[in-house]
Each structure stands twice: as C-alpha cells, then as structure tokens.
Amino acid sequence: MPPGPTASGTRLPQGRRGLEEGLLAIQSVLSAWGTAANRGNAEEMWNWMDMDAAIDFVIVQELAKNFDAYILSLHFWQDTGGKLHPNSVGHDLSYGLSLHDCGWEDFVSYR
C-alpha cells in the first residue's frame, strides 16, 4: 500500500512517523493561516482560503441561520497542495431548531 498524501502535498511513509509528519504539515498550514489572520492582513489570510468555497459556506450558514457555524462547528479541509475549505460539521442549532433566541446575551450564555 503506498504512503498517503498530507496537507503539504508530500508523500509520507506509513506508520507512526508518517502520522507525526502529516500532523506537523497540517499544523504548519493552520499556523500560517492563523498568523496571517492575527496580523489583520486580509489579502494574506484569504490567499490560504478557497474563496468560492468560503462564499458558498457563508451563504449556506446564513440561510440556515446556523449561529454556531463560525465558532464551535467550524472546521477546515484541504486537498493535497490546495487551499483551505471551510466546513460546518453541525446543523443541530440551525433551521430554527435552537433553544436559544439568538440574541447576543443568550448567545454569550450558550458559549
């Protein structure tokens, strides 16, 4: 069985060493994206993100009224050598199913 791909686009050996190297590659990508975001440099930050996927993500989350979309349920995936794609893993608090009224006070208490 051939070694699998990682976030950096390299092929890694199987086993524990490959897993550790893969995790380091993923951490490197997310750290670089986070650093760009923390600097407040929007252009640098968005260079890491697939813009079409980000726009689609926001549209779906807003139409679903998913007030948890941008905090706890926000995850990212990346094709080998590609850009980051946002992904929401939970819609349990959307489509009117939330027990919260979505006002800012209730939102803070939920967190």
N, CA, C and O atoms as a GROMACS GRO file, in nm:
protein
  444
    1MET      N    1   0.085  -0.118   0.000
    1MET     CA    2   0.000   0.000   0.000
    1MET      C    3   0.090   0.125   0.000
    1MET      O    4   0.179   0.133   0.084
    2PRO      N    5   0.069   0.222  -0.092
    2PRO     CA    6   0.155   0.340  -0.098
    2PRO      C    7   0.125   0.436   0.017
    2PRO      O    8   0.015   0.436   0.071
    3PRO      N    9   0.225   0.518   0.054
    3PRO     CA   10   0.202   0.617   0.158
    3PRO      C   11   0.099   0.719   0.114
    3PRO      O   12   0.083   0.745  -0.005
    4GLY      N   13   0.028   0.778   0.209
    4GLY     CA   14  -0.078   0.872   0.178
    4GLY      C   15  -0.032   1.016   0.167
    4GLY      O   16   0.078   1.050   0.210
    5PRO      N   17  -0.117   1.101   0.110
    5PRO     CA   18  -0.085   1.242   0.095
    5PRO      C   19  -0.103   1.319   0.226
    5PRO      O   20  -0.170   1.271   0.317
    6THR      N   21  -0.044   1.436   0.235
    6THR     CA   22  -0.061   1.524   0.352
    6THR      C   23  -0.095   1.664   0.303
    6THR      O   24  -0.102   1.688   0.183
    7ALA      N   25  -0.116   1.755   0.398
    7ALA     CA   26  -0.152   1.893   0.366
    7ALA      C   27  -0.043   1.963   0.286
    7ALA      O   28  -0.072   2.055   0.210
    8SER      N   29   0.081   1.922   0.302
    8SER     CA   30   0.190   1.988   0.230
    8SER      C   31   0.207   1.936   0.089
    8SER      O   32   0.288   1.991   0.012
    9GLY      N   33   0.133   1.834   0.052
    9GLY     CA   34   0.142   1.779  -0.082
    9GLY      C   35   0.252   1.676  -0.098
    9GLY      O   36   0.277   1.630  -0.210
   10THR      N   37   0.320   1.637   0.011
   10THR     CA   38   0.427   1.538   0.002
   10THR      C   39   0.371   1.401   0.034
   10THR      O   40   0.265   1.389   0.095
   11ARG      N   41   0.442   1.299  -0.007
   11ARG     CA   42   0.404   1.162   0.025
   11ARG      C   43   0.486   1.120   0.147
   11ARG      O   44   0.607   1.141   0.151
   12LEU      N   45   0.420   1.062   0.244
   12LEU     CA   46   0.487   1.026   0.367
   12LEU      C   47   0.492   0.875   0.384
   12LEU      O   48   0.407   0.803   0.331
   13PRO      N   49   0.591   0.828   0.458
   13PRO     CA   50   0.594   0.685   0.489
   13PRO      C   51   0.479   0.650   0.581
   13PRO      O   52   0.428   0.734   0.655
   14GLN      N   53   0.439   0.524   0.574
   14GLN     CA   54   0.331   0.480   0.662
   14GLN      C   55   0.383   0.464   0.804
   14GLN      O   56   0.503   0.466   0.829
   15GLY      N   57   0.290   0.447   0.893
   15GLY     CA   58   0.327   0.423   1.031
   15GLY      C   59   0.328   0.549   1.114
   15GLY      O   60   0.285   0.656   1.070
   16ARG      N   61   0.377   0.534   1.236
   16ARG     CA   62   0.376   0.645   1.331
   16ARG      C   63   0.454   0.766   1.281
   16ARG      O   64   0.409   0.879   1.298
   17ARG      N   65   0.569   0.744   1.221
   17ARG     CA   66   0.649   0.856   1.171
   17ARG      C   67   0.572   0.934   1.066
   17ARG      O   68   0.574   1.057   1.065
   18GLY      N   69   0.504   0.863   0.977
   18GLY     CA   70   0.424   0.929   0.874
   18GLY      C   71   0.310   1.009   0.934
   18GLY      O   72   0.280   1.119   0.888
   19LEU      N   73   0.246   0.954   1.037
   19LEU     CA   74   0.138   1.024   1.105
   19LEU      C   75   0.190   1.152   1.170
   19LEU      O   76   0.129   1.258   1.156
   20GLU      N   77   0.302   1.142   1.239
   20GLU     CA   78   0.360   1.260   1.305
   20GLU      C   79   0.398   1.367   1.204
   20GLU      O   80   0.374   1.486   1.227
   21GLU      N   81   0.458   1.327   1.093
   21GLU     CA   82   0.497   1.424   0.990
   21GLU      C   83   0.373   1.486   0.925
   21GLU      O   84   0.371   1.605   0.895
   22GLY      N   85   0.270   1.405   0.905
   22GLY     CA   86   0.146   1.457   0.849
   22GLY      C   87   0.081   1.560   0.941
   22GLY      O   88   0.034   1.664   0.896
   23LEU      N   89   0.080   1.529   1.070
   23LEU     CA   90   0.023   1.623   1.167
   23LEU      C   91   0.103   1.753   1.170
   23LEU      O   92   0.045   1.861   1.181
   24LEU      N   93   0.235   1.744   1.161
   24LEU     CA   94   0.318   1.865   1.158
   24LEU      C   95   0.289   1.948   1.033
   24LEU      O   96   0.288   2.071   1.039
   25ALA      N   97   0.266   1.882   0.920
   25ALA     CA   98   0.233   1.954   0.796
   25ALA      C   99   0.100   2.027   0.810
   25ALA      O  100   0.087   2.142   0.768
   26ILE      N  101   0.002   1.961   0.869
   26ILE     CA  102  -0.129   2.023   0.890
   26ILE      C  103  -0.118   2.140   0.988
   26ILE      O  104  -0.174   2.247   0.964
   27GLN      N  105  -0.045   2.120   1.097
   27GLN     CA  106  -0.024   2.227   1.194
   27GLN      C  107   0.045   2.346   1.130
   27GLN      O  108   0.014   2.461   1.161
   28SER      N  109   0.139   2.320   1.041
   28SER     CA  110   0.211   2.427   0.973
   28SER      C  111   0.117   2.512   0.889
   28SER      O  112   0.125   2.635   0.893
   29VAL      N  113   0.029   2.448   0.813
   29VAL     CA  114  -0.066   2.520   0.729
   29VAL      C  115  -0.161   2.603   0.815
   29VAL      O  116  -0.181   2.722   0.788
   30LEU      N  117  -0.218   2.542   0.918
   30LEU     CA  118  -0.313   2.614   1.002
   30LEU      C  119  -0.246   2.726   1.081
   30LEU      O  120  -0.305   2.831   1.103
   31SER      N  121  -0.123   2.703   1.123
   31SER     CA  122  -0.049   2.807   1.195
   31SER      C  123  -0.020   2.927   1.104
   31SER      O  124  -0.035   3.042   1.146
   32ALA      N  125   0.021   2.900   0.981
   32ALA     CA  126   0.048   3.010   0.886
   32ALA      C  127  -0.079   3.088   0.855
   32ALA      O  128  -0.075   3.210   0.845
   33TRP      N  129  -0.191   3.018   0.840
   33TRP     CA  130  -0.318   3.086   0.814
   33TRP      C  131  -0.360   3.168   0.934
   33TRP      O  132  -0.405   3.282   0.919
   34GLY      N  133  -0.346   3.112   1.053
   34GLY     CA  134  -0.381   3.183   1.176
   34GLY      C  135  -0.294   3.305   1.198
   34GLY      O  136  -0.344   3.409   1.242
   35THR      N  137  -0.166   3.295   1.168
   35THR     CA  138  -0.075   3.410   1.181
   35THR      C  139  -0.117   3.521   1.087
   35THR      O  140  -0.119   3.638   1.125
   36ALA      N  141  -0.152   3.485   0.965
   36ALA     CA  142  -0.198   3.586   0.868
   36ALA      C  143  -0.326   3.653   0.918
   36ALA      O  144  -0.341   3.774   0.905
   37ALA      N  145  -0.418   3.575   0.975
   37ALA     CA  146  -0.543   3.630   1.027
   37ALA      C  147  -0.516   3.722   1.146
   37ALA      O  148  -0.577   3.829   1.156
   38ASN      N  149  -0.428   3.682   1.236
   38ASN     CA  150  -0.397   3.762   1.354
   38ASN      C  151  -0.325   3.892   1.320
   38ASN      O  152  -0.336   3.990   1.394
   39ARG      N  153  -0.253   3.894   1.210
   39ARG     CA  154  -0.186   4.017   1.166
   39ARG      C  155  -0.286   4.119   1.112
   39ARG      O  156  -0.256   4.238   1.101
   40GLY      N  157  -0.404   4.071   1.079
   40GLY     CA  158  -0.505   4.160   1.021
   40GLY      C  159  -0.481   4.187   0.874
   40GLY      O  160  -0.538   4.281   0.818
   41ASN      N  161  -0.397   4.106   0.811
   41ASN     CA  162  -0.368   4.122   0.669
   41ASN      C  163  -0.466   4.033   0.591
   41ASN      O  164  -0.443   3.914   0.571
   42ALA      N  165  -0.576   4.096   0.548
   42ALA     CA  166  -0.683   4.019   0.482
   42ALA      C  167  -0.634   3.951   0.354
   42ALA      O  168  -0.670   3.837   0.328
   43GLU      N  169  -0.554   4.020   0.276
   43GLU     CA  170  -0.509   3.961   0.149
   43GLU      C  171  -0.426   3.835   0.174
   43GLU      O  172  -0.445   3.734   0.106
   44GLU      N  173  -0.335   3.841   0.271
   44GLU     CA  174  -0.252   3.725   0.303
   44GLU      C  175  -0.339   3.611   0.358
   44GLU      O  176  -0.318   3.494   0.324
   45MET      N  177  -0.436   3.646   0.443
   45MET     CA  178  -0.523   3.545   0.501
   45MET      C  179  -0.605   3.475   0.393
   45MET      O  180  -0.615   3.353   0.393
   46TRP      N  181  -0.665   3.552   0.302
   46TRP     CA  182  -0.751   3.494   0.200
   46TRP      C  183  -0.673   3.417   0.095
   46TRP      O  184  -0.731   3.337   0.022
   47ASN      N  185  -0.541   3.441   0.085
   47ASN     CA  186  -0.460   3.362  -0.008
   47ASN      C  187  -0.456   3.215   0.031
   47ASN      O  188  -0.431   3.129  -0.054
   48TRP      N  189  -0.481   3.185   0.158
   48TRP     CA  190  -0.483   3.047   0.205
   48TRP      C  191  -0.617   2.979   0.182
   48TRP      O  192  -0.627   2.857   0.189
   49MET      N  193  -0.721   3.059   0.154
   49MET     CA  194  -0.858   3.009   0.150
   49MET      C  195  -0.911   3.000   0.008
   49MET      O  196  -0.884   3.087  -0.075
   50ASP      N  197  -0.985   2.895  -0.021
   50ASP     CA  198  -1.057   2.884  -0.148
   50ASP      C  199  -1.178   2.977  -0.138
   50ASP      O  200  -1.272   2.949  -0.064
   51MET      N  201  -1.175   3.087  -0.212
   51MET     CA  202  -1.277   3.190  -0.199
   51MET      C  203  -1.416   3.141  -0.239
   51MET      O  204  -1.514   3.174  -0.173
   52ASP      N  205  -1.426   3.063  -0.345
   52ASP     CA  206  -1.557   3.011  -0.386
   52ASP      C  207  -1.617   2.924  -0.275
   52ASP      O  208  -1.736   2.933  -0.246
   53ALA      N  209  -1.534   2.840  -0.213
   53ALA     CA  210  -1.581   2.754  -0.104
   53ALA      C  211  -1.621   2.838   0.017
   53ALA      O  212  -1.720   2.807   0.084
   54ALA      N  213  -1.545   2.944   0.046
   54ALA     CA  214  -1.576   3.030   0.160
   54ALA      C  215  -1.710   3.103   0.138
   54ALA      O  216  -1.790   3.113   0.230
   55ILE      N  217  -1.732   3.153   0.018
   55ILE     CA  218  -1.857   3.222  -0.013
   55ILE      C  219  -1.975   3.125  -0.003
   55ILE      O  220  -2.078   3.159   0.056
   56ASP      N  221  -1.960   3.006  -0.060
   56ASP     CA  222  -2.066   2.905  -0.050
   56ASP      C  223  -2.096   2.871   0.096
   56ASP      O  224  -2.212   2.857   0.135
   57PHE      N  225  -1.990   2.857   0.176
   57PHE     CA  226  -2.005   2.824   0.317
   57PHE      C  227  -2.088   2.931   0.389
   57PHE      O  228  -2.182   2.898   0.462
   58VAL      N  229  -2.053   3.058   0.368
   58VAL     CA  230  -2.124   3.166   0.436
   58VAL      C  231  -2.271   3.170   0.393
   58VAL      O  232  -2.359   3.187   0.477
   59ILE      N  233  -2.296   3.155   0.264
   59ILE     CA  234  -2.435   3.158   0.215
   59ILE      C  235  -2.518   3.048   0.281
   59ILE      O  236  -2.628   3.074   0.329
   60VAL      N  237  -2.466   2.926   0.284
   60VAL     CA  238  -2.540   2.814   0.344
   60VAL      C  239  -2.564   2.838   0.492
   60VAL      O  240  -2.674   2.815   0.542
   61GLN      N  241  -2.461   2.884   0.564
   61GLN     CA  242  -2.475   2.904   0.708
   61GLN      C  243  -2.576   3.015   0.739
   61GLN      O  244  -2.653   3.004   0.834
   62GLU      N  245  -2.575   3.121   0.661
   62GLU     CA  246  -2.669   3.231   0.684
   62GLU      C  247  -2.812   3.191   0.649
   62GLU      O  248  -2.905   3.225   0.722
   63LEU      N  249  -2.830   3.121   0.538
   63LEU     CA  250  -2.965   3.076   0.503
   63LEU      C  251  -3.021   2.978   0.606
   63LEU      O  252  -3.141   2.975   0.631
   64ALA      N  253  -2.933   2.898   0.666
   64ALA     CA  254  -2.974   2.801   0.766
   64ALA      C  255  -2.988   2.864   0.906
   64ALA      O  256  -3.033   2.798   1.000
   65LYS      N  257  -2.950   2.991   0.919
   65LYS     CA  258  -2.949   3.058   1.049
   65LYS      C  259  -2.870   2.976   1.151
   65LYS      O  260  -2.912   2.960   1.265
   66ASN      N  261  -2.756   2.927   1.110
   66ASN     CA  262  -2.671   2.845   1.196
   66ASN      C  263  -2.581   2.936   1.278
   66ASN      O  264  -2.471   2.972   1.235
   67PHE      N  265  -2.627   2.975   1.398
   67PHE     CA  266  -2.548   3.069   1.476
   67PHE      C  267  -2.427   3.004   1.540
   67PHE      O  268  -2.349   3.073   1.605
   68ASP      N  269  -2.410   2.876   1.526
   68ASP     CA  270  -2.293   2.806   1.576
   68ASP      C  271  -2.188   2.783   1.466
   68ASP      O  272  -2.083   2.725   1.492
   69ALA      N  273  -2.216   2.828   1.345
   69ALA     CA  274  -2.133   2.795   1.230
   69ALA      C  275  -1.991   2.850   1.238
   69ALA      O  276  -1.897   2.786   1.191
   70TYR      N  277  -1.973   2.966   1.296
   70TYR     CA  278  -1.843   3.033   1.291
   70TYR      C  279  -1.761   3.014   1.418
   70TYR      O  280  -1.654   3.073   1.432
   71ILE      N  281  -1.809   2.934   1.511
   71ILE     CA  282  -1.738   2.916   1.638
   71ILE      C  283  -1.700   2.769   1.656
   71ILE      O  284  -1.591   2.727   1.616
   72LEU      N  285  -1.788   2.692   1.716
   72LEU     CA  286  -1.756   2.554   1.753
   72LEU      C  287  -1.769   2.455   1.637
   72LEU      O  288  -1.701   2.352   1.637
   73SER      N  289  -1.853   2.484   1.542
   73SER     CA  290  -1.877   2.389   1.433
   73SER      C  291  -1.796   2.420   1.308
   73SER      O  292  -1.822   2.361   1.203
   74LEU      N  293  -1.701   2.509   1.317
   74LEU     CA  294  -1.620   2.547   1.200
   74LEU      C  295  -1.496   2.459   1.193
   74LEU      O  296  -1.413   2.457   1.284
   75HIS      N  297  -1.485   2.387   1.084
   75HIS     CA  298  -1.368   2.302   1.058
   75HIS      C  299  -1.319   2.333   0.917
   75HIS      O  300  -1.392   2.392   0.838
   76PHE      N  301  -1.197   2.292   0.886
   76PHE     CA  302  -1.140   2.315   0.755
   76PHE      C  303  -1.088   2.184   0.699
   76PHE      O  304  -1.046   2.095   0.773
   77TRP      N  305  -1.090   2.172   0.568
   77TRP     CA  306  -1.027   2.061   0.500
   77TRP      C  307  -0.946   2.118   0.384
   77TRP      O  308  -0.968   2.231   0.341
   78GLN      N  309  -0.852   2.038   0.335
   78GLN     CA  310  -0.763   2.084   0.230
   78GLN      C  311  -0.726   1.967   0.139
   78GLN      O  312  -0.686   1.860   0.185
   79ASP      N  313  -0.741   1.990   0.009
   79ASP     CA  314  -0.689   1.893  -0.087
   79ASP      C  315  -0.537   1.897  -0.082
   79ASP      O  316  -0.479   1.997  -0.040
   80THR      N  317  -0.474   1.792  -0.124
   80THR     CA  318  -0.328   1.789  -0.127
   80THR      C  319  -0.275   1.906  -0.209
   80THR      O  320  -0.302   1.917  -0.329
   81GLY      N  321  -0.199   1.991  -0.144
   81GLY     CA  322  -0.140   2.106  -0.212
   81GLY      C  323  -0.240   2.216  -0.244
   81GLY      O  324  -0.203   2.314  -0.310
   82GLY      N  325  -0.364   2.204  -0.202
   82GLY     CA  326  -0.467   2.302  -0.235
   82GLY      C  327  -0.488   2.404  -0.125
   82GLY      O  328  -0.407   2.417  -0.033
   83LYS      N  329  -0.599   2.476  -0.136
   83LYS     CA  330  -0.633   2.579  -0.039
   83LYS      C  331  -0.731   2.524   0.064
   83LYS      O  332  -0.790   2.418   0.044
   84LEU      N  333  -0.747   2.599   0.173
   84LEU     CA  334  -0.838   2.559   0.280
   84LEU      C  335  -0.984   2.579   0.238
   84LEU      O  336  -1.018   2.677   0.171
   85HIS      N  337  -1.069   2.485   0.279
   85HIS     CA  338  -1.213   2.491   0.254
   85HIS      C  339  -1.284   2.487   0.389
   85HIS      O  340  -1.261   2.394   0.466
   86PRO      N  341  -1.368   2.585   0.421
   86PRO     CA  342  -1.443   2.578   0.546
   86PRO      C  343  -1.554   2.474   0.537
   86PRO      O  344  -1.609   2.447   0.431
   87ASN      N  345  -1.584   2.415   0.652
   87ASN     CA  346  -1.686   2.311   0.658
   87ASN      C  347  -1.752   2.316   0.794
   87ASN      O  348  -1.684   2.324   0.897
   88SER      N  349  -1.883   2.313   0.797
   88SER     CA  350  -1.957   2.308   0.922
   88SER      C  351  -1.997   2.165   0.949
   88SER      O  352  -2.054   2.099   0.862
   89VAL      N  353  -1.967   2.116   1.068
   89VAL     CA  354  -1.997   1.977   1.100
   89VAL      C  355  -2.127   1.961   1.177
   89VAL      O  356  -2.168   1.850   1.209
   90GLY      N  357  -2.192   2.072   1.208
   90GLY     CA  358  -2.314   2.060   1.285
   90GLY      C  359  -2.420   2.160   1.243
   90GLY      O  360  -2.394   2.280   1.235
   91HIS      N  361  -2.537   2.109   1.217
   91HIS     CA  362  -2.651   2.196   1.188
   91HIS      C  363  -2.760   2.173   1.292
   91HIS      O  364  -2.877   2.203   1.268
   92ASP      N  365  -2.721   2.119   1.407
   92ASP     CA  366  -2.819   2.090   1.511
   92ASP      C  367  -2.877   2.217   1.574
   92ASP      O  368  -2.984   2.212   1.635
   93LEU      N  369  -2.809   2.329   1.560
   93LEU     CA  370  -2.858   2.456   1.615
   93LEU      C  371  -2.905   2.549   1.504
   93LEU      O  372  -2.904   2.671   1.520
   94SER      N  373  -2.946   2.492   1.393
   94SER     CA  374  -2.987   2.576   1.280
   94SER      C  375  -3.130   2.541   1.237
   94SER      O  376  -3.195   2.455   1.297
   95TYR      N  377  -3.175   2.606   1.134
   95TYR     CA  378  -3.309   2.583   1.078
   95TYR      C  379  -3.420   2.596   1.183
   95TYR      O  380  -3.520   2.526   1.178
   96GLY      N  381  -3.399   2.688   1.280
   96GLY     CA  382  -3.500   2.712   1.381
   96GLY      C  383  -3.504   2.607   1.491
   96GLY      O  384  -3.598   2.606   1.570
   97LEU      N  385  -3.404   2.518   1.497
   97LEU     CA  386  -3.406   2.411   1.596
   97LEU      C  387  -3.337   2.447   1.727
   97LEU      O  388  -3.334   2.367   1.820
   98SER      N  389  -3.282   2.567   1.735
   98SER     CA  390  -3.210   2.607   1.854
   98SER      C  391  -3.306   2.641   1.967
   98SER      O  392  -3.416   2.692   1.943
   99LEU      N  393  -3.265   2.612   2.087
   99LEU     CA  394  -3.344   2.650   2.204
   99LEU      C  395  -3.310   2.793   2.248
   99LEU      O  396  -3.368   2.843   2.345
  100HIS      N  397  -3.218   2.856   2.179
  100HIS     CA  398  -3.175   2.991   2.211
  100HIS      C  399  -3.243   3.089   2.117
  100HIS      O  400  -3.276   3.054   2.004
  101ASP      N  401  -3.263   3.212   2.163
  101ASP     CA  402  -3.331   3.310   2.078
  101ASP      C  403  -3.235   3.383   1.985
  101ASP      O  404  -3.278   3.468   1.907
  102CYS      N  405  -3.106   3.352   1.992
  102CYS     CA  406  -3.002   3.407   1.905
  102CYS      C  407  -2.974   3.555   1.932
  102CYS      O  408  -2.904   3.619   1.854
  103GLY      N  409  -3.027   3.610   2.038
  103GLY     CA  410  -2.985   3.743   2.079
  103GLY      C  411  -2.845   3.736   2.136
  103GLY      O  412  -2.801   3.629   2.176
  104TRP      N  413  -2.775   3.847   2.140
  104TRP     CA  414  -2.635   3.841   2.181
  104TRP      C  415  -2.620   3.793   2.325
  104TRP      O  416  -2.523   3.723   2.355
  105GLU      N  417  -2.713   3.828   2.417
  105GLU     CA  418  -2.700   3.785   2.555
  105GLU      C  419  -2.714   3.633   2.568
  105GLU      O  420  -2.637   3.568   2.640
  106ASP      N  421  -2.810   3.577   2.498
  106ASP     CA  422  -2.831   3.433   2.501
  106ASP      C  423  -2.716   3.361   2.431
  106ASP      O  424  -2.675   3.253   2.474
  107PHE      N  425  -2.664   3.421   2.324
  107PHE     CA  426  -2.552   3.362   2.252
  107PHE      C  427  -2.431   3.350   2.343
  107PHE      O  428  -2.364   3.246   2.344
  108VAL      N  429  -2.401   3.454   2.421
  108VAL     CA  430  -2.287   3.454   2.512
  108VAL      C  431  -2.307   3.347   2.619
  108VAL      O  432  -2.212   3.277   2.654
  109SER      N  433  -2.428   3.334   2.673
  109SER     CA  434  -2.452   3.235   2.778
  109SER      C  435  -2.437   3.093   2.724
  109SER      O  436  -2.399   3.002   2.798
  110TYR      N  437  -2.468   3.073   2.596
  110TYR     CA  438  -2.452   2.942   2.534
  110TYR      C  439  -2.305   2.903   2.531
  110TYR      O  440  -2.272   2.786   2.553
  111ARG      N  441  -2.215   2.997   2.506
  111ARG     CA  442  -2.072   2.970   2.499
  111ARG      C  443  -2.019   2.943   2.636
  111ARG      O  444  -1.900   2.918   2.652
   0.00000   0.00000   0.00000
